[in-house]
Amino acid sequence: MNIEYKVNKNITASEFIEVLKNSTLGERRPINDLKTIKGMLDNADIIITATKDNKIIAIARAVTDFNYCCYLSDLAVDTKFQKQGIGKELISKVQEQINDKCKIILLSAPDASEYYPKIGFIQHNSAWTITK
């Protein structure tokens, strides 16, 4: 499969929304709130895309200090391309952007919770969130 990975590629809000929808992550993201989607893209520290035939089929989006912690806020792979190593490669590309001691942190989509231990993530039992 001929997949091209690009680091910090500028993508449009509509391209991002399309990947979110096609990956099912759109069910948990504000895809109908264009201002928020644009803010998510504009303020991300790392954006990595995977493209096939010039179409974005996957994205990793992270917020980080590059040294201590990196929050992998979105890992979205089009369902037609899942289980082919694309998500794992996107995570590897994120790791290349940060310090070796920097931890990647994420909140798993319910259907993906069994995926992450298979690729080396350790479950943490005390993650918390708060909404304003």
Protein Blocks (a to p, Z undefined) as FASTA:
>chain_A
ZZdddehiacdfklmmmmmmmnommmmccfklmklmmmmmmmpcbdcdddeehiafbdcd
dddehlmbccdfbccddfklgonommmmmmmmmmmmpcfklccdddddfklmmmmmmnop
acdfkbccddZZ
